[in-house]
Amino acid sequence: MSTIRFLRTFVAVAEHGSFAAAAGPVALTQAAVSLQMRALEAELRRELFDRGGRVAVLNADGRELLPQARRLLALYDEMRLPLAPPEAMAGAVAVGAVVSVMGGLSQVVARMKQAYPALDIRLVGAKSIELAALVESGELDAAVLVEGAGRLPGTLRWTPLYQEPLVAIVARDHPGQSAREALAASPFLRFDRGQRTGMLVERALRRAHLRVNEFLELNAIEALVELVRQQVGVTVVPLLRRARWPEDEALRVLPLQAGAPVMRTVGMLERRDHARRHVTEAVRVACAELFGT
């Protein structure tokens, strides 16, 4: 099974960034890693790395192979597990999540793995757009992410879990009494417009006709709120389901406008054809309970 060993080494190189860094995790010398990669390239009849000096990085063929290698290794590892009924809580499952959900999801998975020792759930953190692509390609079985605007392929299934209203977060002693006043008078700390949450924030600002003074743009909700605590500016973000911002003595949470708030929907995206649907369903139900749906 040398090819399996070589693919495992290949994935380690991709994850750790170099032959030298991958050597320890796969219990090989750097020279042995290099030899295995040469042998894998010869077997597949194509080069997988751009080699320059002491650096070897994945080329286009290597990047294309990576998700296939991960799926093959996951299937092989599953084949090695003791035979169990199809609905048994066992086997390998890959689940992704956005950063704002990862803490709660980790608690859910830890409890499930304690209850079902034969269950192997791998967690992956990334942005919603990236997670959706990983689920569609088969690299992930499911992911908890922010709902997108486009239509889903027939191979995927979306299940809403909960919603979070978009709100303005300002420092406690900020003179503005409304979101409109606060946003007009202070530097605006914006969530990344290239991501689903950032797009939703932009639509909410336009819908409420709110003017902002652009200052900086980050892809981290908690980091933006921390900058508000430090009185750097104001921000508009989802009121995270498990956040304690309304009780925070350094902050005020303001509605964007009167009437129905703009909501961010978080749910689970999964492949319809994966073999552990009962496991991802159990994860989804546990997340819904944890986040208080």
C-alpha positions as CSV (number, residue, x, y, z in Angstrom):
1,M,0.0,0.0,0.0
2,S,2.8,2.4,-0.8
3,T,0.6,4.7,-2.7
4,I,-1.6,5.3,0.3
5,R,1.5,6.1,2.4
6,F,2.7,8.5,-0.3
7,L,-0.7,10.2,-0.5
8,R,-0.7,10.6,3.3
9,T,2.8,12.2,3.0
10,F,1.6,14.4,0.1
11,V,-1.3,15.7,2.2
12,A,1.0,16.4,5.1
13,V,3.3,18.4,2.9
14,A,0.3,20.4,1.6
15,E,-0.9,21.1,5.2
16,H,2.5,21.9,6.7
17,G,3.9,23.9,3.8
18,S,7.2,22.1,3.1
19,F,9.0,18.7,3.0
20,A,10.9,19.6,6.2
21,A,7.8,20.6,8.2
22,A,5.9,17.5,7.0
23,A,8.7,15.0,7.9
24,G,8.0,15.0,11.7
25,P,4.2,14.4,11.5
26,V,4.7,11.4,9.1
27,A,7.7,10.1,11.0
28,L,10.1,10.4,8.1
29,T,13.3,12.2,7.3
30,Q,13.1,15.2,4.9
31,A,15.0,13.1,2.4
32,A,12.5,10.3,2.6
33,V,9.6,12.7,2.1
34,S,11.3,14.1,-1.0
35,L,11.9,10.5,-2.3
36,Q,8.2,9.6,-1.7
37,M,7.0,12.7,-3.5
38,R,9.2,11.9,-6.5
39,A,7.9,8.3,-6.5
40,L,4.3,9.6,-6.3
41,E,4.9,12.0,-9.2
42,A,6.3,9.2,-11.3
43,E,3.4,6.9,-10.5
44,L,0.8,9.6,-11.4
45,R,2.9,10.7,-14.4
46,R,2.9,14.4,-13.6
47,E,4.7,16.9,-11.4
48,L,2.9,18.0,-8.3
49,F,5.3,20.7,-7.0
50,D,7.1,23.8,-8.2
51,R,10.6,23.3,-6.8
52,G,12.8,26.3,-6.3
53,G,15.9,26.3,-4.1
54,R,14.9,24.7,-0.8
55,V,11.2,25.4,-1.3
56,A,8.6,23.1,-2.9
57,V,5.0,24.3,-3.2
58,L,2.0,22.7,-4.8
59,N,1.5,23.5,-8.5
60,A,-1.8,23.5,-10.3
61,D,-1.8,19.7,-10.7
62,G,-0.9,19.3,-7.0
63,R,-3.7,21.6,-5.9
64,E,-6.2,19.7,-8.1
65,L,-5.0,16.4,-6.6
66,L,-5.2,17.5,-2.9
67,P,-9.0,17.2,-2.4
68,Q,-9.0,13.9,-4.2
69,A,-6.2,12.6,-2.1
70,R,-8.0,13.6,1.1
71,R,-11.2,11.9,0.0
72,L,-9.3,8.7,-0.9
73,L,-7.5,8.7,2.5
74,A,-10.8,9.2,4.3
75,L,-12.4,6.4,2.4
76,Y,-9.4,4.1,3.1
77,D,-9.4,5.0,6.8
78,E,-13.1,4.2,6.9
79,M,-12.5,0.9,5.2
80,R,-10.1,-0.1,8.0
81,L,-12.7,0.5,10.7
82,P,-14.5,-2.6,12.1
83,L,-17.7,-3.4,10.3
84,A,-20.7,-1.7,11.8
85,P,-24.4,-1.3,10.8
86,P,-24.9,1.5,8.2
87,E,-26.7,3.6,10.8
88,A,-24.1,3.1,13.6
89,M,-22.5,6.3,15.0
90,A,-19.1,5.4,13.7
91,G,-16.7,6.2,10.9
92,A,-15.0,9.3,9.5
93,V,-16.9,12.5,8.8
94,A,-15.6,16.0,7.8
95,V,-17.6,19.0,9.0
96,G,-16.7,22.6,8.5
97,A,-17.9,25.8,10.2
98,V,-17.5,29.6,10.1
99,V,-15.5,31.1,13.0
100,S,-18.5,32.4,14.9
101,V,-20.0,28.9,15.1
102,M,-16.8,26.9,15.6
103,G,-16.8,27.2,19.4
104,G,-20.3,25.8,19.8
105,L,-19.7,23.1,17.1
106,S,-16.5,22.0,18.9
107,Q,-18.5,21.4,22.1
108,V,-21.1,19.4,20.2
109,V,-18.5,17.2,18.5
110,A,-16.6,16.7,21.8
111,R,-19.7,15.4,23.4
112,M,-20.5,13.1,20.5
113,K,-17.0,11.6,20.3
114,Q,-17.2,10.9,24.0
115,A,-20.5,9.2,23.6
116,Y,-19.4,7.3,20.4
117,P,-15.7,6.4,20.6
118,A,-15.8,4.9,17.1
119,L,-16.9,8.2,15.6
120,D,-14.1,10.3,13.9
121,I,-15.3,13.9,13.2
122,R,-12.7,16.2,11.6
123,L,-13.5,19.9,12.0
124,V,-12.5,22.5,9.4
125,G,-12.8,26.3,9.9
126,A,-13.1,28.6,7.0
127,K,-15.3,31.4,5.4
128,S,-18.8,30.5,4.2
129,I,-17.9,30.8,0.5
130,E,-14.9,28.5,0.9
131,L,-16.9,26.0,3.0
132,A,-19.7,25.8,0.4
133,A,-17.1,25.0,-2.3
134,L,-15.5,22.3,-0.1
135,V,-18.9,20.7,0.5
136,E,-19.7,20.8,-3.2
137,S,-16.4,19.2,-4.1
138,G,-16.8,16.4,-1.6
139,E,-13.9,17.4,0.6
140,L,-16.4,18.1,3.4
141,D,-19.5,16.1,4.2
142,A,-21.3,19.1,5.7
143,A,-20.7,22.6,7.0
144,V,-22.4,25.1,9.2
145,L,-22.3,28.4,7.4
146,V,-24.1,31.6,6.4
147,E,-26.8,31.3,3.9
148,G,-26.0,32.5,0.4
149,A,-28.2,34.2,-2.2
150,G,-27.7,31.8,-5.1
151,R,-29.5,28.6,-6.0
152,L,-28.0,25.3,-4.8
153,P,-26.9,22.4,-7.0
154,G,-29.2,19.4,-6.8
155,T,-26.4,17.5,-5.1
156,L,-26.6,19.7,-2.0
157,R,-29.1,20.2,0.8
158,W,-29.6,23.3,3.0
159,T,-31.2,23.2,6.4
160,P,-31.6,26.5,8.3
161,L,-30.6,26.4,12.0
162,Y,-31.1,29.9,13.4
163,Q,-31.2,33.6,12.6
164,E,-29.2,36.5,14.0
165,P,-30.3,40.2,13.5
166,L,-27.8,42.7,12.2
167,V,-27.2,45.5,14.8
168,A,-24.9,48.4,15.3
169,I,-22.3,48.0,18.1
170,V,-21.0,51.2,19.8
171,A,-19.0,52.1,22.9
172,R,-21.1,52.6,26.0
173,D,-20.3,56.3,26.3
174,H,-20.7,57.1,22.6
175,P,-22.9,60.2,22.3
176,G,-25.0,58.9,19.5
177,Q,-28.5,57.7,20.6
178,S,-29.3,55.8,17.4
179,A,-27.5,53.7,14.9
180,R,-27.9,56.5,12.3
181,E,-26.2,59.1,14.6
182,A,-23.4,56.7,15.7
183,L,-22.6,55.7,12.2
184,A,-22.6,59.2,10.8
185,A,-20.3,60.5,13.6
186,S,-17.7,57.8,14.0
187,P,-15.2,55.7,11.9
188,F,-16.9,52.7,10.5
189,L,-15.4,49.3,11.1
190,R,-16.7,47.1,8.3
191,F,-17.0,43.4,8.0
192,D,-15.4,42.0,4.8
193,R,-17.6,42.8,1.8
194,G,-16.2,39.8,-0.1
195,Q,-18.0,37.5,2.4
196,R,-21.6,36.6,2.8
197,T,-22.0,38.5,6.1
198,G,-20.3,41.5,4.7
199,M,-22.6,41.5,1.6
200,L,-25.6,41.3,4.0
201,V,-24.3,44.2,6.1
202,E,-23.9,46.3,2.9
203,R,-27.5,45.5,1.8
204,A,-28.8,46.4,5.3
205,L,-27.0,49.8,5.3
206,R,-28.4,50.6,1.8
207,R,-31.9,49.5,2.8
208,A,-31.9,51.8,5.9
209,H,-30.1,54.6,4.0
210,L,-27.4,54.7,6.6
211,R,-24.2,56.7,5.8
212,V,-20.9,55.5,7.1
213,N,-17.3,56.9,7.4
214,E,-15.2,54.1,6.1
215,F,-12.1,53.3,8.2
216,L,-11.1,49.7,8.0
217,E,-12.4,46.3,6.8
218,L,-11.8,43.0,8.6
219,N,-13.1,39.4,8.3
220,A,-13.5,38.8,12.0
221,I,-16.6,39.7,14.0
222,E,-15.1,39.5,17.4
223,A,-12.1,41.5,16.4
224,L,-14.4,44.3,15.1
225,V,-16.3,44.3,18.4
226,E,-13.1,44.4,20.4
227,L,-12.0,47.5,18.4
228,V,-15.4,49.1,19.4
229,R,-14.5,48.4,23.0
230,Q,-11.3,50.2,22.5
231,Q,-13.3,53.2,21.1
232,V,-11.7,53.0,17.6
233,G,-15.1,53.3,15.9
234,V,-18.5,51.6,15.4
235,T,-19.5,48.5,13.5
236,V,-22.5,46.6,12.1
237,V,-22.4,42.9,12.7
238,P,-24.8,40.0,13.4
239,L,-25.8,39.8,17.1
240,L,-24.2,36.4,17.6
241,R,-26.6,33.9,19.2
242,R,-24.2,33.2,22.1
243,A,-22.7,36.7,22.4
244,R,-23.0,38.6,25.7
245,W,-22.6,42.1,24.1
246,P,-25.9,43.5,25.5
247,E,-24.6,42.8,29.1
248,D,-21.1,44.1,28.3
249,E,-20.5,47.3,30.3
250,A,-18.3,48.7,27.6
251,L,-20.8,48.3,24.7
252,R,-24.2,49.3,23.5
253,V,-26.2,47.3,21.0
254,L,-28.5,49.5,18.7
255,P,-31.1,48.4,16.1
256,L,-30.3,49.5,12.6
257,Q,-33.8,50.9,12.0
258,A,-37.3,50.7,13.3
259,G,-39.4,47.7,12.3
260,A,-38.2,44.2,11.3
261,P,-34.5,43.8,11.5
262,V,-32.3,42.4,8.7
263,M,-31.5,38.8,9.7
264,R,-28.4,36.6,9.0
265,T,-29.4,32.9,8.5
266,V,-27.0,30.2,9.7
267,G,-27.6,26.6,8.6
268,M,-26.1,23.3,7.6
269,L,-25.1,22.6,4.0
270,E,-24.4,19.0,3.2
271,R,-24.0,16.6,0.3
272,R,-27.1,14.4,-0.3
273,D,-25.1,11.3,-1.2
274,H,-22.6,11.0,1.6
275,A,-22.6,7.8,3.7
276,R,-22.8,9.3,7.1
277,R,-25.9,11.4,6.8
278,H,-27.2,10.2,10.1
279,V,-24.1,11.5,11.8
280,T,-24.3,15.0,10.2
281,E,-28.0,15.0,11.1
282,A,-27.1,14.3,14.7
283,V,-24.6,17.2,14.6
284,R,-27.2,19.5,13.1
285,V,-29.8,18.6,15.7
286,A,-27.3,19.1,18.5
287,C,-26.2,22.5,17.1
288,A,-29.9,23.6,16.9
289,E,-30.4,22.7,20.5
290,L,-27.1,24.4,21.6
291,F,-27.8,27.7,19.8
292,G,-31.4,27.7,21.1
293,T,-33.5,27.4,18.0
